[in-house]
Amino acid sequence: MQNTYAIFRPNGEREERRETVVGTLFFRNDRWELETPDAVLPGTLRGHPHEAHVFIDEAGLEYRIA
């Protein structure tokens, strides 16, 4: 299921760019991935993928459902 995400820095401040990212979460190869039109980002998931959740990529950016 595709979701629209707003991007936040690890300290909770919103990224300065105004765009949102559309992506789909997958659990592949024993890890969570956020697949966007431009990339596949490995990371971790907080929350349930079908409910409110936060995806955190390896760089520490938080992707929250917008």
N, CA and C of each residue as an Amber inpcrd file, in Angstrom:
protein
   198
   0.8350000  -1.1630000   0.0000000   0.0000000   0.0000000   0.0000000
   0.8910000   1.2410000   0.0000000   0.6250000   2.1650000  -0.9070000
   1.3990000   3.3940000  -0.9710000   0.9220000   4.3920000   0.0680000
   1.8800000   5.1130000   0.6330000   1.5970000   6.1810000   1.5790000
   2.3760000   7.4160000   1.1670000   1.9330000   8.5680000   1.6350000
   2.6640000   9.8090000   1.4530000   3.3310000  10.1350000   2.7790000
   4.6330000  10.4160000   2.7300000   5.4210000  10.6500000   3.9300000
   5.9950000  12.0630000   3.9400000   6.0170000  12.6870000   5.1130000
   6.7540000  13.9260000   5.3460000   8.0830000  13.5210000   5.9780000
   9.1530000  14.2350000   5.6430000  10.4850000  13.8600000   6.1030000
  10.9070000  14.7630000   7.2600000  11.4440000  14.1540000   8.3140000
  11.9020000  14.8800000   9.4960000  13.3390000  14.4890000   9.8130000
  14.0800000  15.4310000  10.3750000  15.4320000  15.1420000  10.8640000
  15.3130000  14.3570000  12.1780000  16.3910000  13.6650000  12.5930000
  16.3270000  12.8760000  13.8200000  15.9460000  13.6840000  15.0620000
  16.2430000  14.9800000  15.0980000  15.9210000  15.7820000  16.2780000
  14.4770000  16.2540000  16.2670000  13.6940000  15.8330000  15.2880000
  12.2810000  16.1680000  15.2190000  11.9630000  17.3910000  14.3780000
  12.9840000  18.1030000  13.8890000  12.7230000  19.2650000  13.0450000
  12.3930000  18.8070000  11.6320000  11.4040000  19.4450000  11.0570000
  10.9930000  19.1050000   9.7040000  12.0910000  19.5000000   8.7220000
  12.3360000  18.6600000   7.7400000  13.2840000  18.9980000   6.6840000
  12.8480000  20.2920000   6.0140000  13.7880000  21.0680000   5.5340000
  13.4550000  22.3480000   4.9270000  12.7780000  22.1970000   3.5720000
  12.9920000  21.1080000   2.8900000  12.3130000  20.9450000   1.6060000
  10.8310000  20.6860000   1.8380000  10.0100000  21.1640000   0.9300000
   8.5640000  21.1010000   1.1300000   7.9110000  19.8920000   0.4730000
   8.6490000  19.1780000  -0.3470000   8.0170000  18.0540000  -1.0330000
   7.7610000  16.8840000  -0.0910000   6.8830000  16.0380000  -0.5020000
   6.6080000  14.8100000   0.2280000   7.1040000  13.6480000  -0.6140000
   7.2220000  12.5110000  -0.0010000   7.6870000  11.3100000  -0.6800000
   6.5500000  10.3010000  -0.6740000   6.2860000   9.7110000  -1.8200000
   5.3100000   8.6320000  -1.9220000   6.0970000   7.3310000  -1.9630000
   5.7200000   6.3890000  -1.1070000   6.4540000   5.1450000  -1.0780000
   5.6250000   3.9970000  -0.5330000   6.1910000   2.8120000  -0.6900000
   5.5590000   1.5840000  -0.2280000   6.5450000   0.8350000   0.6540000
   6.0810000   0.3690000   1.8070000   6.9210000  -0.4050000   2.7170000
   6.9170000  -1.8740000   2.3350000   8.0890000  -2.4830000   2.4200000
   8.2400000  -3.9170000   2.1960000   9.1460000  -4.4820000   3.2750000
   8.9180000  -5.7330000   3.6470000   9.8400000  -6.4600000   4.5140000
  10.5010000  -7.5110000   3.6430000  11.7650000  -7.2510000   3.2810000
  12.5080000  -8.1440000   2.3840000  13.8820000  -8.4200000   2.9690000
  14.3620000  -9.6100000   2.7640000  15.7130000  -9.9760000   3.2010000
  15.9400000  -9.6300000   4.6700000  14.9580000  -9.9170000   5.4990000
  15.0360000  -9.7010000   6.9490000  15.2030000  -8.2400000   7.3490000
  14.7250000  -7.3090000   6.5240000  14.7820000  -5.8890000   6.8910000
  13.6370000  -5.1290000   6.2290000  13.3110000  -3.9670000   6.7920000
  12.2910000  -3.0940000   6.2230000  12.9130000  -2.2090000   5.1610000
  12.1640000  -1.9820000   4.0930000  12.5900000  -1.0900000   3.0200000
  11.4240000  -0.1970000   2.6270000  11.7420000   1.0660000   2.3330000
  10.7670000   2.0020000   1.7980000  11.1140000   2.2050000   0.3320000
  10.2410000   1.7410000  -0.5440000  10.4720000   1.8700000  -1.9820000
   9.7600000   3.1140000  -2.4850000  10.5510000   4.0530000  -3.0310000
  10.0180000   5.2860000  -3.6010000  10.2510000   5.2410000  -5.1050000
   9.7160000   6.1930000  -5.8630000   9.9770000   6.1930000  -7.3020000
  11.4600000   6.3430000  -7.6440000  12.2620000   6.9030000  -6.7130000
  13.6730000   7.1740000  -6.9950000  14.6560000   6.2040000  -6.3590000
  14.2450000   5.4860000  -5.3100000  15.2110000   4.6610000  -4.5770000
  14.5000000   3.6260000  -3.7200000  15.2890000   2.6720000  -3.2410000
  14.8410000   1.7170000  -2.2290000  15.7000000   1.9900000  -0.9990000
  15.0460000   2.4240000   0.0850000  15.7530000   2.8380000   1.2920000
  15.6250000   1.7770000   2.3780000  16.7290000   1.1770000   2.8260000
  16.6580000   0.2530000   3.9470000  16.5440000   1.0250000   5.2540000
  15.8940000   0.4240000   6.2440000  15.7650000   1.1000000   7.5300000
  14.9860000   0.2790000   8.5230000  14.4530000   0.9660000   9.5290000
  13.6760000   0.3170000  10.5760000  12.2800000   0.9170000  10.6150000
  11.3760000   0.1920000  11.2320000   9.9820000   0.6250000  11.3010000
   9.5460000   0.6980000  12.7500000   8.9070000   1.8110000  13.1120000
   8.2570000   1.9520000  14.4220000   6.7640000   2.0070000  14.1710000
   6.0310000   1.1160000  14.8130000   4.5910000   1.0490000  14.6030000
   4.2340000  -0.0660000  13.6390000   2.9600000  -0.1870000  13.3490000
   2.4480000  -1.2260000  12.4540000   2.3650000  -0.6630000  11.0380000
   2.8010000  -1.4120000  10.0190000   2.8200000  -0.8770000   8.6560000
   1.4550000  -0.5080000   8.0880000   0.3670000  -1.0550000   8.6550000
  -0.9690000  -0.7350000   8.1500000  -1.6690000   0.3240000   8.9890000
  -0.9580000   0.8690000   9.9660000  -1.5000000   1.9190000  10.8290000
  -0.4890000   3.0610000  10.8620000  -0.6520000   3.9680000  11.8000000
   0.3060000   5.0690000  11.9380000   1.6880000   4.4860000  12.2370000
   2.6910000   4.9060000  11.4950000   4.0340000   4.3870000  11.6810000
   5.0620000   5.4240000  11.2560000   6.3030000   5.1740000  11.6550000
   7.4390000   6.0020000  11.2720000   8.5020000   5.0690000  10.7180000
   8.9940000   5.3720000   9.5190000  10.0980000   4.6290000   8.9210000
  11.3480000   5.4730000   9.1060000  12.4340000   4.8580000   9.5810000
  13.6910000   5.5740000   9.7960000  14.7420000   4.9470000   8.8880000
  15.2920000   5.7620000   7.9640000  16.2890000   5.2210000   7.0380000
  17.6550000   5.1440000   7.7190000  18.6420000   4.5680000   7.0260000
  19.9640000   4.3670000   7.6090000  20.6830000   5.6740000   7.9020000
  20.2810000   6.7780000   7.2540000  20.8680000   8.0960000   7.5230000
  20.2260000   8.7580000   8.7350000  19.1700000   8.1490000   9.2780000
  18.5080000   8.6830000  10.4540000  17.3250000   9.5840000  10.1700000
  16.9840000   9.7910000   8.8920000  15.8160000  10.6080000   8.5740000
  14.5460000   9.8320000   8.8890000  13.5530000  10.5310000   9.4270000
  12.2710000   9.9140000   9.7670000  11.2500000  10.2400000   8.6930000
  10.5550000   9.2190000   8.2220000   9.4960000   9.3640000   7.2240000
   8.1810000   9.0840000   7.9400000   7.3980000  10.1350000   8.1430000
   6.1230000  10.0190000   8.8660000   4.9810000  10.1840000   7.8800000
   3.9240000   9.4220000   8.0840000   2.7670000   9.5280000   7.1910000
   2.2490000  10.9510000   7.2400000   2.1250000  11.5620000   6.0620000
   1.6960000  12.9730000   5.9770000   0.1960000  13.0860000   6.0300000
